[in-house]
Amino acid sequence: MKYKQIPGCLLIFAILFGAQVSVAAQNVFPAKVNLSNEDVVLRWNRVLKETILAGAHPSATIFPVRTYAMMHLAMFDAVNSIDGGYTPYLTDVPGSKNASIDAAAAKAARDVLAGLYPSRTEIYDAELAASLEGIEPNRAQQGFRVGEIAAAQMLAARAADGWTVTLIPPYSLPLSPGNWQPASPQNAAATFTHYPAVLPFALTSNSQFAVPPPPALTSARYGTDFNEVKALGGATSATRTAEQAQIARLWAGVGTPTNPFLTWNNVARYVSIARNLSTVENARLFALFNMAVHDQLLTSFTGKFDYGLWRPVTAIRRADEDGNPATEPDATWLALVPNPPYPSYPGNMAGIGAAQSTMLALVFGRDDIAFEHTWEGAGGATRLYTSFTQMGQEQSDARIYGGIHYRFDNEAGQSVGRNVSNYVFLNYLRPR
C-alpha cells in the first residue's frame, strides 16, 4: 500500500467511540487534485455516474447502490483473479497471470452495465474499446475472458435478489399518534417498501444490525429533538443560518448530480487520485465502499418499516396528541425540503454518510484527510472538509436543517452505517 496503515482494530475502536484518528500532518492530502487522472476502475465509475444521471432507470437514479456494488464487485473479482492478493467476493477465475488486469476490469464493468442497462450498450462498447487502447491483443483477450466470467457470476447472483419487483408491497398505518402518515396527497403511498426483503451483499440479514426503538413520544429526548427540528427545519425558520439552508438543499438532491451516492463516489475518486492508488487498490476500495452502503440502506429501510415513526411535519402539526408537555403544535408548519414518502426512523441520509466516511477511514487507515468537493446541482457550491467524518456529520445535520429528521433518527442511522462498514471491512476482500 502507498499509505500509512493504522491497525484495523484500533481504527475501528476510534471510529466507534468518536476519537480523532490522525497521523503526521504532512500526510494530509492537498485540497485539489487533477480528477482527469483515471485508471480503468475510475473510468468505469465515471461511466456509471453518467448512466445514472442520464436516467437509464428511475430507481437507479434515486438509489443507485445496487448497480455501484454489482459493477465494482465484479471488477474486483476480475482484477483479483489475476493479481490474487485478496480473498474473492464470488469467485477466483482461473487464468493466466499474463492476462491484462485493465482488460479484465473493463470487460467485467461493461458486461454488468450492459446487462442492467441494455439500451446503452453502444456507449459501453465504445468505452470498452477506449479502455483497451495500448494493451497487447493476446493479454487483452485473456483479460476479457476473466472479466466476462466475473460479470456473468455477478449478474446471475443478483438476478433474483428482490431489488426489482412488479408490485411494491402496500404500507399504511392507523392514524394513532406517532405513526407515519403521508406528508402530502402527491406522496400518498409509501415507496421502497420491498427493500427489507432485498438480498444484502455482505450481511447475514437486513436486521443483523437492527436499531432499537425510537424514544417514546412522552420522553425528554423526544421533546428536545422535536423542538430542534421545529426551530431549525421549518420552511420559514428564523433560527437556521444561510449556510445551514444551503447544506440542507445540497444534500436533498436525490436524483440529481448532488445525489449523495454520486457525491461520495466522487470523494473516493478524489482520494484515490491524490494517493495514486494502483488499479488493484482501487478495485478493492470501490467494491468495499459500495457494498457497505448498499447493505446500510437495506438495514435502515428495514428499521423504518418496522417502527413506522411519523415525520416531523406530522409530529409538529399534531403535537397536542403526543402527551409530551415539552412540545407545542403548529398547524401550518412546513419543512424546508420535501419529505420522502416513507417513515422517519432511522435516518437513511445519516447512515449513508456514516457508512461511507467509516469505510474510507478504514481503507485509508485514517480519517483526517482534507478534500474539496464541488456540488453540481442545488445551485452549486464548493466546500472544503478536513475529514471524512466531518462530511458525514454535515450530511446528517442537513436533514435537521431541512426539517425532515430528528437528531435521534440521525444517530440511529449513523450507528447502522458504522456497524455495517466495520463488518464489511473485517469480513470481505481481506488480504491473503
PETALIN-V700244 format. One record per pair of residues at least 4 apart in sequence whose ideal C-beta (glycine too) atoms are under 7 Angstrom apart, sorted by the first residue. I is the first residue (numbers start at 1). J is the second residue. Records with the same first field share a line. If there is no record, write none. Layout:
I: J + J
This chain:
1: 5 + 281
2: 275 + 276 + 277
3: 275 + 364 + 365
4: 23 + 27 + 365
5: 365
6: 10 + 11 + 21 + 365 + 366
7: 11
8: 12 + 362 + 426
9: 13
10: 14
11: 15 + 21 + 361 + 362 + 365
12: 16 + 362 + 422
13: 17
14: 19 + 21
15: 358 + 361 + 418
16: 418
20: 368
21: 361 + 366 + 367 + 368
22: 366 + 368
23: 27 + 366
28: 368 + 369 + 370
29: 271 + 274 + 369 + 370 + 371
30: 274
31: 370 + 371 + 372 + 384
32: 372
33: 270 + 273 + 274
34: 273
35: 269 + 270 + 273
37: 273
38: 42 + 43 + 46
39: 279 + 282
40: 44 + 102 + 105 + 106 + 131 + 279
41: 45 + 75 + 105 + 279 + 282 + 283 + 286
42: 46 + 269 + 272 + 282
43: 47 + 131
44: 48 + 71 + 75 + 106 + 109
45: 49 + 265 + 269 + 286
46: 50
47: 51 + 127
48: 52 + 67 + 68 + 71 + 113
49: 53 + 262 + 265
50: 54
51: 56 + 113 + 117 + 120
52: 60 + 61 + 64 + 262
53: 257
55: 61
56: 60 + 117 + 119 + 120
57: 61 + 117
59: 63
60: 64 + 67
61: 255
62: 254 + 255
63: 297
64: 68 + 261
65: 69 + 261 + 290 + 293 + 294 + 297
66: 70 + 163 + 294
67: 71 + 116
68: 72 + 261 + 265 + 290
69: 73 + 201 + 290 + 291 + 294
70: 74 + 112 + 154 + 158
71: 75 + 109 + 112 + 113
72: 76 + 286 + 287 + 290
73: 77 + 89 + 154 + 287 + 291
74: 78 + 108 + 112 + 150 + 151 + 154
75: 79 + 105 + 108 + 109 + 283
76: 80 + 89 + 283 + 284 + 287 + 429
77: 81 + 88 + 89 + 90 + 91 + 150
78: 93 + 104 + 105 + 108 + 146 + 147 + 150
79: 83 + 101 + 104 + 105 + 279 + 280 + 283
80: 84 + 85 + 86 + 88 + 283
81: 92 + 93 + 95 + 146 + 150
82: 95 + 97 + 99 + 101 + 104 + 146
83: 101 + 280
85: 280 + 431 + 432
86: 284 + 429 + 430 + 431 + 432
87: 429 + 430 + 432
88: 92
89: 287 + 428 + 429
90: 153 + 154 + 157
91: 150 + 153
93: 146 + 149 + 150
95: 99 + 142 + 145 + 146
96: 142
98: 139 + 142
99: 104 + 139 + 142 + 143 + 146
100: 104 + 135 + 139 + 140 + 142 + 143
101: 105 + 143 + 279
102: 106 + 131 + 135 + 143 + 279
103: 107 + 132 + 135 + 139 + 140 + 143 + 144 + 147
104: 108 + 143 + 146 + 147
105: 109 + 147 + 279 + 283
106: 110 + 128 + 131 + 132 + 147
107: 111 + 128 + 143 + 144 + 147 + 148
108: 112 + 147 + 150 + 151
109: 113
110: 114 + 124 + 127 + 128
111: 115 + 147 + 148 + 151
112: 116 + 151 + 154 + 155
113: 117 + 124
114: 118 + 121 + 124
115: 155
120: 124
121: 125
122: 126
123: 127
124: 128
125: 129
126: 130
127: 131
128: 132
132: 140
135: 139 + 140
136: 140
137: 141
138: 142
139: 143
140: 144
141: 145
143: 147
144: 148
145: 149
146: 150
147: 151
148: 152
149: 153
150: 154
151: 155
152: 156
153: 157
154: 158
155: 159
161: 198 + 199
162: 194 + 197 + 198 + 199
163: 198
165: 194
168: 191 + 193 + 194
169: 193 + 194
171: 190 + 193 + 305
173: 179 + 180 + 308
174: 179
175: 179 + 181
177: 217 + 318 + 321 + 322
178: 217 + 309 + 310
179: 308 + 310
180: 308 + 309 + 310 + 311 + 343 + 344
181: 310 + 314
182: 187 + 188 + 341
183: 187 + 311 + 313 + 339
187: 339 + 341
189: 341
190: 341 + 342
191: 341 + 342
192: 301 + 342
193: 305
194: 198
195: 298 + 301
196: 206 + 298 + 301 + 302 + 305
198: 298
200: 206 + 295 + 298
201: 291 + 294 + 295
202: 291 + 295 + 423 + 424 + 427 + 428
203: 208 + 295 + 420 + 423
204: 208
206: 298 + 299 + 302
207: 302
209: 299 + 416 + 419 + 420
210: 302 + 303
211: 303 + 346 + 412 + 415 + 416
213: 307
214: 307 + 309 + 345 + 408
215: 219 + 221 + 222 + 408
216: 222
217: 222 + 322 + 323 + 324
218: 323 + 324
220: 224
221: 225 + 408
222: 226 + 324
223: 227 + 324 + 326 + 327
224: 228
225: 229 + 406 + 407 + 408
226: 230 + 315 + 327 + 406
227: 231 + 326 + 327
228: 232 + 400 + 407
229: 233 + 312 + 400 + 403 + 405 + 406
230: 234 + 312 + 316 + 333
231: 237 + 239
232: 237 + 239 + 240 + 244 + 400 + 401
233: 237 + 312 + 335 + 336 + 400 + 401 + 402 + 403 + 404
234: 333 + 334 + 336 + 403
235: 334 + 335 + 336
240: 244 + 245 + 401
242: 246
243: 247
244: 248 + 401
245: 249 + 336 + 401
246: 250 + 381
247: 251 + 394 + 397 + 398 + 401
248: 252 + 336 + 337 + 398 + 401 + 402
249: 337 + 378 + 379
250: 258 + 375 + 378 + 381
251: 260 + 349 + 395 + 398
252: 337 + 402
253: 258 + 259 + 377 + 378
254: 259
255: 259
256: 377 + 378
257: 262 + 376 + 377
258: 263 + 375 + 376 + 377 + 378
259: 263
260: 264 + 349 + 352 + 395
261: 265 + 293
262: 266
263: 267 + 373
264: 268 + 356
265: 269
266: 270 + 373
267: 271 + 371 + 373 + 391
268: 272 + 285 + 286 + 289 + 360
269: 273
270: 274 + 371
271: 275 + 360 + 364 + 369 + 371
272: 277 + 282 + 285
277: 281 + 282 + 285
278: 282
279: 283
280: 284
281: 285
282: 286
283: 287
284: 288 + 429
285: 289 + 363
286: 290
287: 291 + 429
288: 292 + 359 + 363 + 424 + 425 + 428 + 429
289: 356 + 359 + 360
290: 294
291: 295 + 424 + 428
292: 296 + 355 + 359 + 420 + 421 + 424
293: 297 + 352 + 355 + 356
294: 298
295: 299 + 420
296: 300 + 351 + 352 + 355 + 416 + 417 + 420
297: 301 + 348
298: 302
299: 303 + 416 + 420
300: 304 + 346 + 348 + 351 + 413 + 416
301: 305
302: 306
303: 307 + 345 + 346
304: 342 + 343 + 345
305: 343
307: 343 + 345
308: 343
309: 343 + 344 + 345
310: 314 + 315 + 344
311: 315 + 339 + 344 + 404
312: 316 + 335 + 403 + 404 + 406
313: 317 + 333 + 334 + 335 + 339
314: 318
315: 319 + 322
316: 329 + 330 + 333
317: 329 + 330 + 331 + 333
318: 329
319: 327 + 328 + 329
320: 329
322: 327
335: 339 + 402 + 403 + 404
336: 401 + 402 + 403
337: 402 + 403 + 404
339: 404
340: 404
344: 405 + 406 + 409
345: 409 + 412
346: 351 + 409 + 412 + 413 + 416
347: 351 + 396 + 399 + 405 + 409 + 410 + 412 + 413
348: 352 + 413
349: 353 + 395 + 396 + 398 + 399
350: 354 + 395 + 396 + 399 + 410 + 413 + 414
351: 355 + 413 + 414 + 416 + 417
352: 356 + 395 + 417
353: 357 + 391 + 392 + 395 + 396 + 417
354: 358 + 392 + 413 + 414 + 417 + 418
355: 359 + 417 + 420 + 421
356: 360 + 392
357: 361 + 388 + 389 + 391 + 392
358: 362 + 417 + 418 + 421 + 422
359: 363 + 421 + 425
360: 364 + 388
361: 366 + 367 + 388
362: 421 + 425
364: 369
367: 387 + 388 + 389
368: 386 + 387
369: 387 + 388
370: 385 + 386
371: 385
372: 382 + 384
373: 383 + 385
374: 382
375: 380 + 381
376: 380
385: 390 + 391
386: 390
388: 392
389: 393
390: 394
391: 395
392: 396
393: 397
394: 398
396: 410 + 414
397: 401
398: 402
399: 404 + 405 + 410
400: 405 + 407
405: 409 + 410
407: 411
408: 412
409: 413
410: 414
411: 415
412: 416
413: 417
414: 418
415: 419
416: 420
417: 421
418: 422
419: 423
420: 424
421: 425
422: 426
423: 427
424: 428
